[in-house]
Amino acid sequence: MSGERVYTVDGATAVPATPISLSDAGLRERDDLQEWVIAHPEILGPDVLVITFEYDRWRSSTGDRERDRLDVLGIDRDGRLVVAELKRDKAPETVEMQAIKYAALASRFTEDDLVEQLARSLRQRTGSAVEEDEARATLLDWVVELDAEVLSQPRIVLVAGSFPPVVTSTVHWLNQMGVHITLQSVQAYRVFEDRTIVTVSQLYPLPEVEELLVSPSRVNDTVDAKQRRRREGSTVVRLVRSGQIADGTELVMRPTTSVDASTRSEIEAWLADNPDRARAVWRNDSRAPIEWAVNGERYRPTALVNIALAAVGVTRSVRGPEWWVLPDGRSLVEAAGPAAGGAFDWGPLHAAMAALPTGRWTTYGDLAAQMGTAAQPLGQHIANCPDCPNAQRVLGSDGRPRPNFAWSDPTDRRTQREALEGEGVTFSDGRASTRQRLAPSELAAVTG
């Protein structure tokens, strides 16, 4: 790493170690570097559990096998996936784009997918018969709660001997746009004539100057605040910690717009077949806070929702706490409120969307710029938000409707395009007319 100095020391004598490339040291990408990361996942960040490695079992919508190989996939304590791309020496100029592709593919992993791959990798590495129940217990002991929204936003770690300036520049811009990417630099040194040592240093992002210039009296406060924000990141943990929901409080399952109208109708029919399926009571236990009326057993919110989804043949990740509703009509997410440390306030977005004029449209990116956030989290919020009016008037940057657009009213069968055409928006080649797109200045004016 630039600026790093390594010495071998014998008493008062310090001899500089000779930097060499990993290839010159006879080290290989898969047999060596990958094994270090699996054995020492702290290279990818604090508290990372390796889920799988050399994963290449992607399948397209047509069922065709995709051969792209993800080097290492992990998950941190907060339930966020960690996608790692490893390069033995200098990274190619497109390494970050390759990693983004893997992150997009990994963002569709469900809890069952993670359990299956963790069991597989444990069997491969230990040579013992690890069953999926054991792997699930390992995963859930590691992560307090698996939240579908968090799973859908992996962070990326690039590990290489060095990075071209174009990569560091791109990574810096991507981080500003809300894509979390870390660069870890690996450097080998020759010491004692024939021995090799390796250092791993975080090249990007560097600690903020403010973090390095705190006074001694504030150091512990800063560390404690960061740890507290991590602990309070989970909906369930915040609810249990606050004790605001009394043991025995009744809950009802209510499907949200995180699934399409057809799936919601099927789940509602499944719940109606046995009303106990939609009923549960709250228990202040962060591991398994929901006691299901069907069998009296306890589950995590998302695990019970997954049972409902599986009953109608759907396998996808959803944010389970949004589906469980208190007697006062609030979901568990709403009851938990914002996490300490700055959950985003979506109230201004709701007001802005209400002001979008008929016959005009805007994009997720333009709205995000107005709200002071990134397009990806804004789009995910709108997709799961029953309080976002005029969602049909928000399109992708290319002017195309969102493929999985769904109305909060399950009886509304219109597509997003049909709704816009009914409002006077014209389409050509699947794209909305650019003349009817709100310019950023117009959007700022109409949304205030």
C-alpha positions as CSV (number, residue, x, y, z in Angstrom):
1,M,0.0,0.0,0.0
2,S,1.3,3.5,-0.8
3,G,2.9,5.1,2.2
4,E,3.2,1.8,4.2
5,R,6.5,0.9,5.7
6,V,7.4,-2.6,7.0
7,Y,10.6,-3.4,8.9
8,T,12.2,-6.4,10.4
9,V,13.8,-5.4,13.7
10,D,16.8,-6.8,15.6
11,G,17.3,-4.7,18.7
12,A,18.1,-1.2,17.6
13,T,18.5,-2.2,13.9
14,A,15.5,-1.9,11.6
15,V,15.8,-3.4,8.1
16,P,13.1,-2.4,5.5
17,A,11.2,-5.4,4.2
18,T,11.2,-5.8,0.4
19,P,7.7,-5.4,-1.2
20,I,6.8,-8.0,-3.8
21,S,3.7,-8.9,-5.7
22,L,1.6,-11.9,-4.6
23,S,2.5,-13.6,-7.8
24,D,6.2,-13.1,-7.2
25,A,5.7,-14.7,-3.8
26,G,4.2,-17.7,-5.5
27,L,0.7,-17.0,-4.0
28,R,-2.4,-17.7,-6.0
29,E,-5.8,-16.0,-6.1
30,R,-8.1,-19.0,-5.4
31,D,-5.8,-21.3,-3.4
32,D,-4.3,-18.7,-1.2
33,L,-6.0,-15.3,-1.2
34,Q,-9.5,-16.8,-1.1
35,E,-8.5,-19.2,1.7
36,W,-7.2,-16.3,3.8
37,V,-10.4,-14.4,3.4
38,I,-12.5,-17.5,4.3
39,A,-10.3,-18.2,7.3
40,H,-10.1,-14.5,8.4
41,P,-13.3,-12.8,7.3
42,E,-12.4,-9.8,9.3
43,I,-10.6,-8.8,6.1
44,L,-14.0,-8.0,4.7
45,G,-15.0,-5.9,7.8
46,P,-15.9,-6.6,11.4
47,D,-18.3,-9.5,12.3
48,V,-18.7,-11.2,8.9
49,L,-19.8,-14.8,8.6
50,V,-18.9,-16.5,5.3
51,I,-22.0,-18.0,3.7
52,T,-20.5,-19.4,0.5
53,F,-17.5,-19.1,-1.9
54,E,-17.0,-19.8,-5.6
55,Y,-20.8,-19.5,-6.0
56,D,-21.8,-20.1,-9.7
57,R,-25.4,-21.4,-9.4
58,W,-27.2,-18.5,-10.9
59,R,-30.1,-19.1,-13.2
60,S,-31.9,-16.8,-15.6
61,S,-35.6,-16.4,-15.9
62,T,-35.6,-18.9,-18.7
63,G,-33.8,-21.5,-16.4
64,D,-30.5,-21.3,-18.2
65,R,-27.4,-21.6,-16.0
66,E,-25.2,-18.5,-15.7
67,R,-21.6,-19.3,-15.2
68,D,-20.4,-16.2,-13.4
69,R,-18.5,-17.1,-10.2
70,L,-18.8,-15.0,-7.1
71,D,-15.6,-15.3,-5.0
72,V,-17.0,-14.9,-1.5
73,L,-20.4,-14.1,0.0
74,G,-20.7,-13.2,3.7
75,I,-23.2,-11.6,6.0
76,D,-22.6,-9.2,8.9
77,R,-24.3,-9.0,12.2
78,D,-26.8,-6.4,10.9
79,G,-28.0,-8.9,8.3
80,R,-26.4,-7.2,5.4
81,L,-24.8,-9.3,2.7
82,V,-21.1,-8.8,1.9
83,V,-20.1,-9.5,-1.7
84,A,-16.3,-9.9,-2.1
85,E,-14.3,-9.9,-5.3
86,L,-10.7,-11.0,-5.0
87,K,-7.8,-10.2,-7.4
88,R,-4.3,-11.4,-6.7
89,D,-2.4,-8.4,-8.0
90,K,-3.5,-5.3,-9.8
91,A,-7.3,-5.2,-10.2
92,P,-8.6,-4.7,-13.7
93,E,-10.2,-1.4,-14.6
94,T,-13.7,-3.0,-14.6
95,V,-13.5,-4.9,-11.3
96,E,-16.1,-2.7,-9.6
97,M,-18.6,-3.3,-12.4
98,Q,-18.1,-7.0,-12.1
99,A,-18.7,-6.8,-8.3
100,I,-21.9,-4.7,-8.8
101,K,-23.3,-7.4,-11.1
102,Y,-22.7,-10.0,-8.4
103,A,-24.2,-7.7,-5.7
104,A,-27.3,-7.3,-7.9
105,L,-27.6,-11.1,-8.3
106,A,-27.0,-11.7,-4.6
107,S,-29.6,-9.1,-3.6
108,R,-32.3,-11.7,-4.5
109,F,-31.1,-14.3,-2.0
110,T,-33.7,-15.4,0.5
111,E,-33.2,-16.8,4.0
112,D,-33.7,-20.3,2.6
113,D,-31.0,-19.6,-0.1
114,L,-28.6,-18.5,2.5
115,V,-29.2,-21.5,4.7
116,E,-28.8,-23.9,1.7
117,Q,-25.5,-22.3,0.7
118,L,-24.2,-22.1,4.3
119,A,-24.9,-25.8,4.8
120,R,-23.2,-26.6,1.5
121,S,-20.0,-24.6,2.3
122,L,-19.8,-26.0,5.9
123,R,-20.0,-29.5,4.5
124,Q,-17.4,-28.7,1.9
125,R,-15.0,-27.2,4.4
126,T,-15.5,-29.5,7.4
127,G,-16.2,-32.8,5.6
128,S,-19.0,-33.4,8.1
129,A,-22.7,-33.9,7.4
130,V,-24.1,-30.5,8.2
131,E,-27.9,-30.4,7.8
132,E,-29.8,-27.3,6.9
133,D,-31.4,-27.0,10.3
134,E,-27.9,-26.7,11.8
135,A,-26.9,-24.2,9.2
136,R,-30.1,-22.2,9.9
137,A,-29.4,-22.1,13.6
138,T,-25.8,-20.9,12.9
139,L,-27.2,-18.1,10.6
140,L,-29.8,-17.0,13.0
141,D,-27.4,-17.1,16.0
142,W,-25.2,-14.7,13.9
143,V,-27.9,-12.3,12.7
144,V,-30.5,-11.0,15.1
145,E,-33.0,-10.5,12.4
146,L,-33.0,-11.1,8.6
147,D,-34.7,-8.2,7.0
148,A,-35.6,-8.5,3.3
149,E,-34.9,-4.8,2.7
150,V,-31.5,-5.0,4.3
151,L,-30.7,-8.2,2.4
152,S,-31.5,-6.5,-0.9
153,Q,-28.7,-3.9,-0.4
154,P,-25.4,-5.8,-0.2
155,R,-22.2,-4.0,0.4
156,I,-19.2,-4.8,-1.7
157,V,-15.5,-5.4,-0.8
158,L,-12.8,-5.4,-3.4
159,V,-9.6,-7.1,-2.3
160,A,-6.5,-6.7,-4.6
161,G,-2.8,-6.0,-4.7
162,S,-3.5,-2.5,-6.1
163,F,-6.2,-0.5,-7.9
164,P,-6.0,1.6,-11.0
165,P,-7.0,5.3,-10.4
166,V,-10.1,4.9,-12.6
167,V,-11.3,2.2,-10.1
168,T,-10.8,4.3,-7.0
169,S,-12.4,7.3,-8.8
170,T,-15.4,5.2,-9.8
171,V,-15.7,3.7,-6.3
172,H,-15.6,7.1,-4.7
173,W,-18.5,8.3,-6.9
174,L,-20.5,5.1,-6.3
175,N,-20.2,5.5,-2.6
176,Q,-21.5,9.1,-2.9
177,M,-24.5,7.6,-4.9
178,G,-25.3,5.2,-2.0
179,V,-23.5,2.1,-3.2
180,H,-21.3,0.9,-0.3
181,I,-17.9,-0.3,-1.7
182,T,-14.7,-0.8,0.3
183,L,-11.2,-1.3,-1.2
184,Q,-8.8,-3.5,0.7
185,S,-5.2,-3.5,-0.5
186,V,-3.0,-6.6,-0.1
187,Q,0.7,-6.3,-0.1
188,A,3.4,-9.1,0.3
189,Y,6.8,-8.5,1.7
190,R,10.0,-10.6,1.7
191,V,11.6,-10.8,5.1
192,F,14.5,-12.7,6.6
193,E,15.6,-13.5,3.0
194,D,13.1,-16.3,2.4
195,R,10.0,-15.7,4.4
196,T,6.8,-13.9,3.2
197,I,4.5,-11.7,5.2
198,V,1.3,-10.1,3.9
199,T,-0.4,-6.9,5.1
200,V,-4.1,-6.0,4.4
201,S,-4.9,-2.3,4.6
202,Q,-8.1,-0.4,3.9
203,L,-7.4,1.9,1.0
204,Y,-11.0,3.3,0.7
205,P,-12.9,4.8,2.4
206,L,-10.4,6.4,4.7
207,P,-11.5,7.5,8.2
208,E,-13.1,10.9,8.1
209,V,-10.9,13.7,9.5
210,E,-13.5,14.4,12.2
211,E,-13.3,10.8,13.4
212,L,-9.5,11.2,13.9
213,L,-9.6,14.5,15.6
214,V,-12.0,13.9,18.6
215,S,-10.8,14.8,22.0
216,P,-9.9,12.0,24.5
217,S,-13.1,12.6,26.5
218,R,-15.2,12.0,23.4
219,V,-13.6,8.8,22.2
220,N,-15.6,6.3,24.3
221,D,-18.8,8.3,23.5
222,T,-18.2,8.0,19.8
223,V,-17.5,4.2,20.0
224,D,-20.5,3.6,22.2
225,A,-22.8,5.6,19.9
226,K,-21.7,3.5,16.9
227,Q,-22.2,0.3,18.7
228,R,-25.6,1.4,20.0
229,R,-26.8,2.3,16.5
230,R,-25.8,-1.1,15.3
231,R,-27.7,-2.8,18.1
232,E,-30.7,-0.8,17.5
233,G,-30.8,-1.4,13.8
234,S,-33.3,-4.2,14.0
235,T,-37.1,-3.6,14.2
236,V,-37.5,-6.5,16.6
237,V,-34.6,-5.5,18.8
238,R,-35.8,-2.0,19.1
239,L,-39.3,-3.1,20.1
240,V,-38.1,-5.6,22.6
241,R,-35.6,-3.2,24.1
242,S,-38.2,-0.5,24.5
243,G,-40.8,-2.8,25.9
244,Q,-43.5,-0.7,24.3
245,I,-45.6,-3.7,23.1
246,A,-46.9,-5.7,26.1
247,D,-46.5,-9.5,26.1
248,G,-49.7,-11.0,24.8
249,T,-50.6,-8.2,22.5
250,E,-52.6,-9.5,19.5
251,L,-51.2,-9.2,16.0
252,V,-52.7,-9.7,12.6
253,M,-51.0,-10.6,9.4
254,R,-51.7,-8.2,6.6
255,P,-50.0,-8.7,3.2
256,T,-48.4,-5.5,1.9
257,T,-47.6,-4.2,-1.6
258,S,-44.1,-5.9,-1.4
259,V,-45.9,-8.6,-3.4
260,D,-48.2,-8.1,-6.4
261,A,-52.0,-8.0,-6.2
262,S,-52.4,-11.6,-7.4
263,T,-50.1,-12.9,-4.7
264,R,-51.8,-10.8,-2.0
265,S,-55.2,-12.2,-3.1
266,E,-53.9,-15.8,-2.9
267,I,-52.4,-15.2,0.6
268,E,-55.6,-13.6,1.8
269,A,-57.6,-16.6,0.6
270,W,-55.1,-18.9,2.4
271,L,-55.5,-16.9,5.6
272,A,-59.3,-17.0,5.3
273,D,-59.3,-20.8,5.1
274,N,-58.0,-20.9,8.7
275,P,-58.4,-17.6,10.5
276,D,-55.8,-18.7,13.1
277,R,-53.2,-18.4,10.3
278,A,-53.5,-14.6,10.4
279,R,-53.5,-14.4,14.3
280,A,-50.6,-14.2,16.7
281,V,-49.5,-12.6,19.9
282,W,-46.4,-10.7,20.7
283,R,-43.7,-11.9,23.1
284,N,-40.8,-9.7,24.1
285,D,-38.1,-12.2,22.9
286,S,-35.8,-10.8,20.2
287,R,-35.1,-14.4,18.9
288,A,-38.7,-15.4,18.3
289,P,-41.2,-12.7,19.2
290,I,-44.3,-13.9,17.5
291,E,-46.4,-16.8,18.9
292,W,-48.6,-18.2,16.1
293,A,-52.2,-19.0,16.9
294,V,-52.0,-22.1,14.6
295,N,-49.7,-24.1,16.8
296,G,-48.6,-22.0,19.7
297,E,-45.0,-22.0,18.6
298,R,-42.8,-18.9,18.3
299,Y,-41.3,-17.5,15.1
300,R,-39.5,-14.4,13.8
301,P,-41.8,-12.1,11.8
302,T,-40.3,-12.8,8.4
303,A,-40.2,-16.6,9.0
304,L,-44.0,-16.7,9.5
305,V,-44.5,-14.5,6.4
306,N,-42.3,-16.9,4.4
307,I,-44.6,-19.8,5.5
308,A,-47.6,-17.8,4.0
309,L,-45.6,-17.1,0.8
310,A,-44.6,-20.7,0.5
311,A,-48.2,-21.9,0.9
312,V,-49.1,-20.1,-2.3
313,G,-45.9,-21.1,-4.2
314,V,-44.0,-17.9,-3.9
315,T,-40.3,-17.8,-2.8
316,R,-39.0,-14.2,-2.4
317,S,-37.7,-12.0,0.3
318,V,-40.0,-9.6,2.1
319,R,-39.7,-7.4,5.2
320,G,-41.8,-9.5,7.6
321,P,-42.3,-6.9,10.4
322,E,-44.3,-4.8,7.9
323,W,-46.8,-7.6,7.5
324,W,-47.7,-7.9,11.2
325,V,-50.2,-5.2,12.5
326,L,-51.0,-4.1,16.0
327,P,-54.6,-3.5,17.2
328,D,-54.2,0.2,16.6
329,G,-53.4,-0.4,12.9
330,R,-49.6,0.2,13.0
331,S,-47.2,-2.3,11.6
332,L,-44.3,-3.5,13.8
333,V,-42.0,-1.3,11.6
334,E,-44.1,1.7,12.3
335,A,-44.3,0.9,16.0
336,A,-40.5,0.6,16.2
337,G,-40.1,4.0,14.7
338,P,-36.8,5.3,13.3
339,A,-33.6,3.6,14.3
340,A,-31.2,5.6,16.4
341,G,-28.6,7.3,14.2
342,G,-30.8,8.5,11.5
343,A,-33.6,6.5,9.7
344,F,-34.7,8.5,6.7
345,D,-37.9,10.6,7.0
346,W,-40.1,9.7,4.1
347,G,-42.8,12.2,5.0
348,P,-41.6,14.9,2.5
349,L,-41.5,12.2,-0.2
350,H,-45.2,11.4,0.4
351,A,-46.1,15.1,0.1
352,A,-44.0,15.5,-3.0
353,M,-45.6,12.6,-4.7
354,A,-49.1,13.9,-3.9
355,A,-48.1,17.1,-5.8
356,L,-47.1,15.3,-9.0
357,P,-49.4,16.7,-11.7
358,T,-51.6,14.5,-13.9
359,G,-50.2,13.9,-17.4
360,R,-46.6,14.3,-16.3
361,W,-44.0,11.9,-14.9
362,T,-40.7,11.9,-13.1
363,T,-37.9,9.4,-12.3
364,Y,-36.7,7.8,-9.1
365,G,-33.4,9.5,-9.5
366,D,-34.9,13.0,-9.9
367,L,-37.2,12.4,-6.9
368,A,-34.2,11.1,-4.8
369,A,-32.2,14.2,-5.6
370,Q,-35.1,16.4,-4.4
371,M,-35.4,14.3,-1.2
372,G,-31.6,14.1,-0.5
373,T,-31.3,10.4,-0.8
374,A,-30.3,7.8,-3.5
375,A,-32.6,6.3,-6.1
376,Q,-32.3,2.7,-4.9
377,P,-33.7,3.1,-1.4
378,L,-36.3,5.6,-2.6
379,G,-37.5,3.1,-5.2
380,Q,-37.6,0.3,-2.6
381,H,-39.6,2.5,-0.3
382,I,-42.2,3.4,-2.9
383,A,-42.5,-0.3,-3.9
384,N,-43.5,-1.2,-0.3
385,C,-45.4,2.0,0.7
386,P,-49.2,2.2,1.0
387,D,-48.9,5.9,1.7
388,C,-47.2,7.0,-1.6
389,P,-49.8,8.6,-3.9
390,N,-49.3,8.7,-7.6
391,A,-46.7,6.0,-7.7
392,Q,-47.6,5.3,-11.3
393,R,-46.1,8.7,-12.2
394,V,-42.6,7.6,-11.1
395,L,-40.6,5.7,-13.8
396,G,-37.0,4.5,-14.4
397,S,-34.4,6.9,-15.8
398,D,-35.1,5.4,-19.3
399,G,-38.8,6.3,-19.0
400,R,-39.9,2.7,-18.8
401,P,-42.5,1.4,-16.2
402,R,-41.3,-0.7,-13.4
403,P,-41.8,-4.4,-14.2
404,N,-43.1,-5.4,-10.8
405,F,-45.3,-2.4,-10.2
406,A,-48.3,-3.2,-8.0
407,W,-51.2,-1.1,-6.7
408,S,-51.9,-1.0,-2.9
409,D,-55.5,-1.8,-4.0
410,P,-55.5,-5.4,-5.1
411,T,-58.6,-4.9,-7.2
412,D,-56.8,-2.5,-9.5
413,R,-55.6,-4.6,-12.4
414,R,-54.1,-1.7,-14.6
415,T,-50.5,-1.8,-15.5
416,Q,-48.4,1.3,-14.8
417,R,-48.4,2.2,-18.4
418,E,-52.2,1.8,-18.7
419,A,-52.6,4.2,-15.8
420,L,-50.3,6.8,-17.3
421,E,-51.9,6.5,-20.7
422,G,-55.3,7.1,-19.0
423,E,-53.8,10.3,-17.7
424,G,-52.6,11.5,-21.1
425,V,-49.0,10.3,-21.1
426,T,-47.9,9.0,-24.5
427,F,-45.5,6.1,-25.0
428,S,-43.2,5.2,-27.9
429,D,-41.1,2.0,-28.0
430,G,-42.1,1.3,-24.4
431,R,-40.9,4.7,-23.1
432,A,-42.9,7.6,-21.8
433,S,-42.6,10.8,-23.8
434,T,-39.7,12.9,-22.7
435,R,-41.7,16.1,-23.4
436,Q,-44.0,15.1,-20.5
437,R,-41.2,14.4,-18.1
438,L,-40.9,17.0,-15.3
439,A,-37.6,18.8,-15.5
440,P,-35.7,19.0,-12.2
441,S,-36.6,22.6,-11.9
442,E,-40.3,21.9,-12.6
443,L,-40.2,19.0,-10.1
444,A,-38.7,21.3,-7.4
445,A,-41.4,23.9,-8.1
446,V,-44.4,21.5,-7.9
447,T,-43.1,19.6,-4.9
448,G,-42.0,22.7,-3.0
